[in-house]
């Protein structure tokens, strides 16, 4: 009875507030979530999780104790799928992050990508920026991943202690300089011997993720994997 009532209420709401695909804007059909089936099939997936020594892993070689790394889809300026990231970061669509996180985790789960991961850690925003945005988009993606995998989520131990300028218009060198030493780790002893999965929205130079991973550098036996929703492909 409860499920029937819930379904009726949702149908009633959708009558006045129709759900639209975040990519193409068409009305979503029953069973479709966030993006329509066509856009989901057209999503330019990297499939890097199936490849050892893939380009995302190469980004972090020599910078952190890396186990594995991948990104879900390719992103480039002018792509229709830039709308996913725009809605997620600037459009208040935190539900989009969780949904895409679930899509991503469901596809990666058939491989061994999540094997022996102990905890998921989203790359944090500075508290000021998070208050302005209302949420941390990387944490939203991480929640979707945690929901599918059952791996615990820790969004409190890594803190962004320094507010920085946006990375988007900076050169590679400026990006690295901009994020140097901006993160802090609470209770590092809790991560000894753990395999940590760092989750972020977009990978460009890897500067922010590397700076985040750097807080674990003195933690004994720590291992790190990296997962991002998209990777820039300029």
Backbone as CSV, one residue per row, in Angstrom:
resi,resn,N_x,N_y,N_z,CA_x,CA_y,CA_z,C_x,C_y,C_z
1,UNK,0.830,-1.204,0.000,0.000,0.000,0.000,0.867,1.258,0.000
2,UNK,1.916,1.237,0.841,2.810,2.392,0.947,3.524,2.657,-0.373
3,UNK,4.020,1.580,-1.023,4.708,1.737,-2.305,3.762,2.237,-3.388
4,UNK,2.525,1.774,-3.351,1.529,2.220,-4.329,1.241,3.705,-4.177
5,UNK,1.094,4.137,-2.922,0.832,5.547,-2.643,2.009,6.411,-3.079
6,UNK,3.225,5.932,-2.796,4.424,6.669,-3.182,4.515,6.813,-4.696
7,UNK,4.223,5.729,-5.409,4.273,5.758,-6.876,3.231,6.725,-7.424
8,UNK,2.045,6.747,-6.810,0.981,7.657,-7.261,1.389,9.104,-7.042
9,UNK,1.983,9.389,-5.866,2.407,10.756,-5.569,3.493,11.221,-6.527
10,UNK,4.439,10.324,-6.833,5.510,10.678,-7.765,4.950,10.953,-9.162
11,UNK,3.987,10.131,-9.584,3.372,10.341,-10.892,2.638,11.674,-10.935
12,UNK,1.980,12.012,-9.819,1.258,13.286,-9.722,2.225,14.462,-9.812
13,UNK,3.358,14.370,-9.089,4.365,15.430,-9.127,4.961,15.590,-10.518
14,UNK,5.240,14.457,-11.155,5.866,14.501,-12.483,4.929,15.085,-13.531
15,UNK,3.616,15.057,-13.237,2.650,15.649,-14.148,2.846,17.163,-14.230
16,UNK,3.158,17.768,-13.079,3.357,19.219,-13.021,4.834,19.614,-13.121
17,UNK,5.704,18.698,-12.707,7.152,18.965,-12.769,7.818,17.808,-13.507
18,UNK,7.668,17.762,-14.823,8.192,16.632,-15.589,9.703,16.495,-15.469
19,UNK,10.143,15.265,-15.388,11.577,14.991,-15.280,12.202,15.068,-16.661
20,UNK,13.349,15.744,-16.740,14.028,15.897,-18.020,15.437,15.320,-17.960
21,UNK,15.897,14.821,-19.087,17.264,14.311,-19.199,18.237,15.457,-18.973
22,UNK,19.225,15.232,-18.119,20.201,16.270,-17.788,21.117,16.601,-18.960
23,UNK,21.122,15.755,-19.989,21.997,15.985,-21.140,21.240,16.630,-22.303
24,UNK,20.173,15.967,-22.763,19.482,16.450,-23.966,18.197,17.203,-23.674
25,UNK,17.694,17.099,-22.450,16.499,17.845,-22.067,15.182,17.186,-22.411
26,UNK,15.190,16.016,-23.031,13.938,15.331,-23.348,13.305,14.774,-22.075
27,UNK,11.996,14.533,-22.133,11.297,13.999,-20.971,11.751,12.569,-20.697
28,UNK,12.015,12.281,-19.437,12.435,10.934,-19.067,11.233,9.998,-19.036
29,UNK,11.450,8.781,-19.500,10.406,7.763,-19.489,10.455,6.979,-18.175
30,UNK,9.412,6.222,-17.933,9.364,5.378,-16.736,10.581,4.454,-16.722
31,UNK,11.283,4.414,-15.602,12.468,3.570,-15.481,13.763,4.283,-15.791
32,UNK,13.685,5.435,-16.456,14.884,6.228,-16.724,15.154,7.156,-15.550
33,UNK,16.420,7.346,-15.240,16.803,8.161,-14.097,17.922,9.120,-14.489
34,UNK,17.661,10.404,-14.346,18.642,11.470,-14.566,18.955,11.715,-16.036
35,UNK,19.373,10.669,-16.747,19.625,10.816,-18.180,18.836,9.750,-18.930
36,UNK,18.439,10.077,-20.146,17.636,9.136,-20.931,18.508,7.973,-21.419
37,UNK,17.839,6.942,-21.878,18.545,5.740,-22.319,19.508,6.040,-23.459
38,UNK,19.057,6.867,-24.411,19.915,7.189,-25.557,21.189,7.897,-25.105
39,UNK,21.050,8.912,-24.229,22.229,9.640,-23.756,23.127,8.749,-22.908
40,UNK,22.515,7.842,-22.170,23.303,6.906,-21.370,24.143,6.029,-22.289
41,UNK,23.540,5.555,-23.386,24.272,4.709,-24.329,25.341,5.504,-25.075
42,UNK,25.076,6.803,-25.281,26.031,7.653,-26.005,27.155,8.171,-25.107
43,UNK,27.029,7.955,-23.800,28.039,8.431,-22.867,29.402,7.867,-23.248
44,UNK,30.371,8.747,-23.409,31.698,8.339,-23.886,32.514,7.749,-22.736
45,UNK,32.311,6.481,-22.477,32.972,5.810,-21.361,34.448,5.543,-21.676
46,UNK,35.275,5.609,-20.645,36.703,5.358,-20.855,37.036,3.873,-20.831
47,UNK,36.327,3.110,-19.991,36.620,1.684,-19.762,38.056,1.482,-19.267
48,UNK,38.628,2.515,-18.664,39.997,2.410,-18.168,40.125,1.400,-17.024
49,UNK,39.026,1.126,-16.334,39.100,0.168,-15.221,39.451,-1.234,-15.710
50,UNK,39.330,-1.446,-17.019,39.667,-2.741,-17.606,41.114,-2.796,-18.098
51,UNK,41.810,-1.664,-17.971,43.163,-1.573,-18.532,44.199,-1.272,-17.445
52,UNK,45.187,-2.134,-17.333,46.308,-1.849,-16.438,47.166,-0.751,-17.055
53,UNK,47.748,0.078,-16.210,48.616,1.177,-16.662,47.883,2.115,-17.623
54,UNK,46.618,2.362,-17.332,45.842,3.247,-18.191,46.262,4.706,-17.985
55,UNK,45.833,5.626,-18.864,46.274,7.025,-18.768,45.961,7.708,-17.435
56,UNK,44.856,7.328,-16.789,44.544,7.932,-15.492,45.561,7.467,-14.447
57,UNK,45.887,6.191,-14.448,46.908,5.690,-13.526,48.248,6.381,-13.772
58,UNK,48.585,6.546,-15.045,49.863,7.185,-15.381,49.957,8.603,-14.817
59,UNK,48.819,9.270,-14.705,48.791,10.634,-14.160,49.373,10.688,-12.751
60,UNK,49.203,9.599,-11.992,49.598,9.608,-10.582,50.858,8.813,-10.290
61,UNK,51.462,8.245,-11.300,52.691,7.481,-11.066,53.751,8.357,-10.412
62,UNK,54.350,7.834,-9.361,55.418,8.540,-8.668,54.940,9.646,-7.751
63,UNK,53.631,9.851,-7.673,53.097,10.939,-6.845,52.390,10.442,-5.590
64,UNK,51.896,9.194,-5.617,51.203,8.642,-4.452,51.266,7.116,-4.512
65,UNK,51.056,6.455,-3.349,51.128,4.981,-3.318,49.892,4.373,-3.978
66,UNK,49.878,4.382,-5.301,48.687,4.062,-6.074,48.481,2.556,-6.261
67,UNK,47.243,2.128,-6.023,46.829,0.762,-6.328,46.226,0.699,-7.733
68,UNK,45.209,1.533,-7.963,44.556,1.585,-9.268,43.817,2.903,-9.401
69,UNK,43.485,3.271,-10.630,42.783,4.532,-10.854,42.016,4.471,-12.164
70,UNK,40.863,5.145,-12.186,40.092,5.228,-13.421,39.131,6.408,-13.355
71,UNK,38.591,6.767,-14.511,37.531,7.757,-14.629,36.421,7.121,-15.455
72,UNK,35.188,7.540,-15.199,34.027,6.898,-15.826,33.847,7.323,-17.280
73,UNK,33.802,8.631,-17.546,33.610,9.061,-18.927,34.536,10.217,-19.299
74,UNK,34.686,10.412,-20.610,35.517,11.498,-21.123,34.719,12.798,-21.110
75,UNK,35.409,13.873,-20.800,34.787,15.191,-20.812,35.669,16.137,-21.605
76,UNK,35.075,16.906,-22.495,35.829,17.937,-23.187,34.922,19.121,-23.453
77,UNK,35.499,20.273,-23.577,34.735,21.487,-23.800,33.920,21.355,-25.081
78,UNK,32.650,21.744,-25.001,31.776,21.643,-26.150,30.979,20.361,-26.180
79,UNK,31.339,19.391,-25.336,30.612,18.132,-25.288,29.231,18.334,-24.669
80,UNK,28.240,17.593,-25.153,26.911,17.641,-24.551,26.960,17.245,-23.084
81,UNK,27.906,16.384,-22.758,27.957,15.854,-21.403,28.580,16.826,-20.410
82,UNK,29.011,17.988,-20.913,29.457,19.027,-19.985,28.289,19.461,-19.109
83,UNK,27.058,19.245,-19.620,25.874,19.648,-18.871,25.728,18.846,-17.588
84,UNK,26.150,17.592,-17.609,26.106,16.786,-16.391,26.938,17.447,-15.311
85,UNK,28.160,17.815,-15.663,29.057,18.425,-14.689,28.598,19.825,-14.299
86,UNK,28.037,20.552,-15.255,27.563,21.904,-14.954,26.376,21.851,-13.989
87,UNK,25.410,20.960,-14.246,24.272,20.810,-13.345,24.731,20.360,-11.961
88,UNK,25.718,19.484,-11.939,26.204,18.941,-10.674,26.913,20.000,-9.839
89,UNK,27.770,20.789,-10.488,28.589,21.748,-9.741,27.886,23.075,-9.500
90,UNK,27.080,23.502,-10.459,26.534,24.856,-10.366,25.006,24.917,-10.421
91,UNK,24.367,23.804,-10.694,22.918,23.817,-10.861,22.130,23.283,-9.689
92,UNK,22.808,23.008,-8.573,22.107,22.521,-7.399,21.634,21.087,-7.493
93,UNK,22.128,20.327,-8.487,21.646,18.970,-8.724,22.508,17.940,-8.017
94,UNK,22.484,17.953,-6.683,23.274,16.956,-5.963,22.725,15.543,-6.196
95,UNK,21.434,15.437,-6.525,20.863,14.135,-6.856,21.531,13.540,-8.088
96,UNK,21.960,14.419,-8.998,22.640,13.982,-10.214,23.967,13.309,-9.867
97,UNK,24.679,13.855,-8.889,25.945,13.258,-8.467,25.752,11.861,-7.907
98,UNK,24.752,11.693,-7.048,24.500,10.380,-6.452,24.067,9.370,-7.506
99,UNK,23.218,9.807,-8.422,22.762,8.900,-9.475,23.909,8.467,-10.374
100,UNK,24.732,9.431,-10.808,25.863,9.085,-11.666,26.869,8.227,-10.907
101,UNK,27.007,8.470,-9.617,27.881,7.635,-8.793,27.409,6.191,-8.763
102,UNK,26.088,6.002,-8.697,25.536,4.641,-8.713,25.738,3.987,-10.077
103,UNK,25.474,4.760,-11.152,25.694,4.222,-12.506,27.143,3.759,-12.656
104,UNK,28.061,4.626,-12.253,29.486,4.342,-12.390,29.878,3.102,-11.593
105,UNK,29.454,3.042,-10.334,29.829,1.919,-9.475,29.253,0.609,-9.981
106,UNK,28.022,0.641,-10.492,27.391,-0.578,-10.994,28.168,-1.159,-12.164
107,UNK,28.694,-0.302,-13.032,29.457,-0.793,-14.181,30.844,-1.271,-13.775
108,UNK,31.454,-0.574,-12.813,32.798,-0.966,-12.382,32.783,-2.186,-11.462
109,UNK,31.644,-2.437,-10.824,31.561,-3.516,-9.836,31.757,-4.897,-10.453
110,UNK,31.505,-5.020,-11.761,31.678,-6.328,-12.400,33.155,-6.667,-12.566
111,UNK,34.013,-5.664,-12.428,35.460,-5.902,-12.449,35.928,-6.013,-10.997
112,UNK,37.230,-5.987,-10.788,37.763,-6.062,-9.425,38.219,-4.697,-8.936
113,UNK,37.671,-3.638,-9.529,38.142,-2.302,-9.178,37.968,-1.984,-7.700
114,UNK,36.868,-2.422,-7.102,36.601,-2.098,-5.700,37.142,-3.156,-4.727
115,UNK,37.871,-4.122,-5.268,38.397,-5.212,-4.450,39.255,-4.691,-3.299
116,UNK,38.958,-5.108,-2.110,39.642,-4.832,-0.835,39.757,-3.348,-0.473
117,UNK,38.930,-2.473,-1.095,38.876,-1.069,-0.664,38.195,-1.009,0.699
118,UNK,38.799,-0.323,1.655,38.274,-0.257,3.018,37.372,0.945,3.268
119,UNK,37.670,2.056,2.622,36.916,3.281,2.899,36.948,4.209,1.689
120,UNK,35.831,4.890,1.455,35.722,5.864,0.366,35.862,7.260,0.956
121,UNK,36.768,8.061,0.395,36.997,9.428,0.879,36.795,10.402,-0.283
122,UNK,35.747,11.215,-0.247,35.571,12.224,-1.292,36.525,13.389,-1.088
123,UNK,37.023,13.960,-2.166,37.872,15.150,-2.066,37.012,16.294,-1.517
124,UNK,37.401,16.894,-0.405,36.527,17.901,0.226,36.615,19.279,-0.407
125,UNK,35.540,20.039,-0.240,35.537,21.460,-0.565,35.907,22.241,0.685
126,UNK,36.334,23.476,0.506,36.503,24.350,1.660,35.114,24.636,2.238
127,UNK,34.985,24.688,3.575,33.673,24.930,4.186,32.941,26.140,3.626
128,UNK,33.686,27.199,3.290,33.041,28.394,2.754,32.380,28.098,1.407
129,UNK,33.109,27.400,0.533,32.556,27.083,-0.775,31.399,26.091,-0.653
130,UNK,31.516,25.158,0.286,30.442,24.189,0.458,29.168,24.866,0.973
131,UNK,29.321,25.854,1.849,28.143,26.588,2.311,27.491,27.347,1.170
132,UNK,28.303,27.925,0.298,27.761,28.669,-0.840,27.034,27.744,-1.817
133,UNK,27.627,26.575,-2.071,27.048,25.639,-3.035,25.927,24.825,-2.413
134,UNK,26.032,24.599,-1.099,25.025,23.813,-0.402,25.377,22.349,-0.263
135,UNK,26.434,21.908,-0.918,26.848,20.509,-0.871,28.213,20.396,-1.536
136,UNK,28.861,19.248,-1.332,30.113,18.927,-2.001,29.798,17.932,-3.104
137,UNK,29.970,18.316,-4.348,29.583,17.456,-5.475,30.350,16.135,-5.475
138,UNK,31.599,16.143,-5.024,32.377,14.895,-4.980,31.832,13.944,-3.920
139,UNK,31.344,14.519,-2.824,30.721,13.683,-1.788,29.432,13.061,-2.310
140,UNK,28.686,13.793,-3.137,27.464,13.246,-3.726,27.784,12.042,-4.606
141,UNK,28.815,12.172,-5.436,29.236,11.053,-6.280,29.668,9.875,-5.408
142,UNK,30.428,10.174,-4.354,30.923,9.126,-3.449,29.776,8.405,-2.751
143,UNK,28.720,9.129,-2.411,27.557,8.501,-1.771,26.911,7.488,-2.704
144,UNK,26.844,7.824,-3.989,26.303,6.881,-4.955,27.150,5.632,-5.065
145,UNK,28.472,5.814,-5.053,29.396,4.675,-5.115,29.241,3.804,-3.865
146,UNK,29.155,4.440,-2.703,29.013,3.707,-1.441,27.701,2.929,-1.396
147,UNK,26.636,3.513,-1.963,25.335,2.854,-1.948,25.362,1.536,-2.722
148,UNK,26.120,1.503,-3.809,26.200,0.291,-4.637,27.185,-0.716,-4.069
149,UNK,28.326,-0.242,-3.606,29.395,-1.154,-3.177,29.288,-1.589,-1.718
150,UNK,28.611,-0.779,-0.900,28.539,-1.080,0.526,29.801,-0.708,1.284
151,UNK,30.744,-0.043,0.613,31.986,0.377,1.261,31.705,1.626,2.104
152,UNK,32.204,1.694,3.342,31.950,2.858,4.201,32.470,4.151,3.583
153,UNK,31.734,5.236,3.835,32.091,6.563,3.342,32.576,7.418,4.503
154,UNK,33.727,8.065,4.329,34.257,8.975,5.345,34.445,10.351,4.706
155,UNK,33.524,11.261,5.024,33.589,12.606,4.457,34.021,13.635,5.486
156,UNK,34.546,13.171,6.622,34.892,14.100,7.708,36.374,14.132,8.049
157,UNK,37.123,13.081,7.708,38.507,12.991,8.181,39.479,13.875,7.414
158,UNK,39.248,14.068,6.125,40.107,14.953,5.336,39.423,16.315,5.250
159,UNK,40.152,17.351,5.635,39.593,18.701,5.711,40.349,19.612,4.763
160,UNK,39.616,20.430,4.051,40.250,21.446,3.201,40.420,22.696,4.056
161,UNK,41.631,22.961,4.477,41.870,24.026,5.458,42.127,25.385,4.832
162,UNK,42.291,25.430,3.525,42.632,26.676,2.851,41.712,26.894,1.658
163,UNK,41.111,28.064,1.608,40.258,28.404,0.455,41.143,28.844,-0.702
164,UNK,40.937,28.242,-1.864,41.783,28.537,-3.022,40.947,29.070,-4.176
165,UNK,41.633,29.671,-5.127,40.964,30.150,-6.328,40.572,28.962,-7.201
166,UNK,39.581,29.172,-8.044,39.152,28.123,-8.967,40.304,27.691,-9.864
167,UNK,40.338,26.397,-10.175,41.425,25.832,-10.971,41.223,26.001,-12.475
168,UNK,39.984,26.223,-12.898,39.612,26.075,-14.310,40.504,26.834,-15.288
169,UNK,40.863,28.076,-14.982,41.601,28.883,-15.955,43.106,28.930,-15.683
170,UNK,43.573,28.046,-14.823,44.990,28.064,-14.461,45.791,27.085,-15.319
171,UNK,47.074,27.388,-15.474,47.975,26.473,-16.170,48.248,25.281,-15.260
172,UNK,48.882,24.257,-15.821,49.196,23.064,-15.027,50.054,23.432,-13.808
173,UNK,51.084,24.261,-14.023,51.945,24.664,-12.915,51.156,25.437,-11.870
174,UNK,50.284,26.337,-12.318,49.497,27.143,-11.385,48.516,26.274,-10.594
175,UNK,48.004,25.234,-11.230,47.096,24.324,-10.528,47.809,23.626,-9.380
176,UNK,49.026,23.122,-9.649,49.777,22.424,-8.608,50.127,23.371,-7.461
177,UNK,50.556,24.580,-7.801,50.916,25.557,-6.784,49.702,25.982,-5.959
178,UNK,48.548,26.063,-6.617,47.329,26.540,-5.980,46.824,25.604,-4.884
179,UNK,47.098,24.297,-5.026,46.546,23.322,-4.081,47.592,22.734,-3.130
180,UNK,48.800,23.236,-3.203,49.867,22.693,-2.349,49.558,22.931,-0.869
181,UNK,49.489,21.842,-0.108,49.315,21.929,1.337,47.972,22.428,1.811
182,UNK,46.913,22.244,1.006,45.615,22.809,1.394,44.744,21.847,2.195
183,UNK,45.181,20.578,2.321,44.365,19.590,3.026,44.998,19.187,4.356
184,UNK,44.151,18.697,5.247,44.587,18.270,6.577,43.860,16.976,6.926
185,UNK,44.573,16.037,7.591,43.985,14.746,7.956,43.762,14.645,9.457
186,UNK,42.514,14.414,9.846,42.188,14.157,11.247,42.375,12.674,11.553
187,UNK,42.856,12.362,12.723,42.988,10.975,13.195,43.675,10.062,12.183
188,UNK,44.887,10.393,11.785,45.578,9.575,10.774,45.752,8.119,11.178
189,UNK,45.800,7.854,12.480,46.002,6.474,12.947,44.867,5.547,12.503
190,UNK,43.703,6.098,12.232,42.561,5.283,11.822,42.744,4.703,10.419
191,UNK,43.686,5.238,9.661,43.862,4.808,8.280,45.077,3.899,8.089
192,UNK,45.740,3.560,9.167,46.917,2.691,9.059,46.524,1.349,8.442
193,UNK,47.260,0.964,7.406,47.014,-0.313,6.745,45.758,-0.360,5.899
194,UNK,45.119,0.770,5.686,43.853,0.802,4.947,44.070,1.066,3.454
195,UNK,43.119,0.587,2.684,43.070,0.877,1.249,41.983,1.922,1.054
196,UNK,42.369,3.114,0.632,41.475,4.260,0.530,41.135,4.529,-0.932
197,UNK,39.860,4.760,-1.198,39.431,5.159,-2.530,39.079,6.644,-2.498
198,UNK,39.905,7.470,-3.150,39.626,8.899,-3.266,38.692,9.129,-4.442
199,UNK,37.625,9.893,-4.205,36.621,10.144,-5.248,36.517,11.637,-5.510
200,UNK,36.538,12.010,-6.790,36.385,13.406,-7.184,35.486,13.470,-8.415
201,UNK,35.100,14.693,-8.807,34.204,14.823,-9.957,34.954,14.773,-11.290
202,UNK,35.959,15.630,-11.458,36.670,15.702,-12.735,38.178,15.639,-12.524
203,UNK,38.846,14.887,-13.359,40.306,14.806,-13.336,40.870,15.613,-14.497
204,UNK,41.763,16.542,-14.195,42.465,17.282,-15.251,43.962,16.982,-15.116
205,UNK,44.674,17.780,-14.336,46.109,17.523,-14.148,46.375,16.533,-13.018
206,UNK,45.382,16.313,-12.157,45.588,15.445,-10.993,46.127,16.182,-9.788
207,UNK,46.269,17.504,-9.881,46.881,18.275,-8.802,46.078,18.213,-7.509
208,UNK,44.761,18.393,-7.604,43.939,18.416,-6.395,43.914,17.055,-5.714
209,UNK,43.745,15.996,-6.487,43.704,14.654,-5.909,45.050,14.297,-5.284
210,UNK,46.134,14.663,-5.949,47.467,14.377,-5.407,47.684,15.123,-4.091
211,UNK,47.245,16.388,-4.035,47.358,17.163,-2.797,46.536,16.526,-1.688
212,UNK,45.368,16.003,-2.032,44.528,15.331,-1.053,45.183,14.035,-0.571
213,UNK,45.718,13.267,-1.490,46.386,12.014,-1.131,47.623,12.252,-0.283
214,UNK,48.218,13.422,-0.434,49.462,13.731,0.277,49.284,13.743,1.793
215,UNK,48.061,13.941,2.278,47.848,13.963,3.734,48.031,12.581,4.342
216,UNK,48.029,11.543,3.504,48.194,10.178,3.994,49.651,9.701,3.905
217,UNK,50.560,10.598,3.510,51.927,10.181,3.204,52.652,9.552,4.393
218,UNK,52.325,9.952,5.617,53.001,9.413,6.795,52.211,8.310,7.490
219,UNK,51.106,7.890,6.884,50.278,6.829,7.466,50.849,5.477,7.061
220,UNK,51.170,4.672,8.029,51.836,3.396,7.769,50.923,2.430,7.013
221,UNK,51.459,1.870,5.931,50.772,0.822,5.190,49.562,1.257,4.392
222,UNK,49.397,2.552,4.210,48.217,3.025,3.474,48.366,2.779,1.978
223,UNK,47.262,2.456,1.323,47.217,2.300,-0.124,46.090,3.170,-0.656
224,UNK,46.259,3.672,-1.854,45.288,4.620,-2.390,44.883,4.257,-3.814
225,UNK,43.579,4.288,-4.054,43.035,4.184,-5.407,42.258,5.463,-5.687
226,UNK,42.056,5.750,-6.965,41.419,7.006,-7.375,40.285,6.704,-8.360
227,UNK,39.156,7.385,-8.124,38.015,7.247,-9.023,37.393,8.626,-9.246
228,UNK,37.237,9.006,-10.512,36.565,10.268,-10.821,35.435,10.023,-11.805
229,UNK,34.450,10.882,-11.748,33.306,10.741,-12.654,33.720,10.973,-14.093
230,UNK,34.607,11.956,-14.302,35.027,12.270,-15.670,36.513,12.599,-15.707
231,UNK,37.089,12.479,-16.899,38.476,12.898,-17.120,38.481,13.840,-18.300
232,UNK,39.171,14.968,-18.148,39.238,15.958,-19.221,40.007,15.381,-20.399
233,UNK,39.441,15.564,-21.570,40.054,15.038,-22.798,40.055,16.175,-23.813
234,UNK,41.063,17.074,-23.696,41.065,18.298,-24.498,41.676,18.055,-25.879
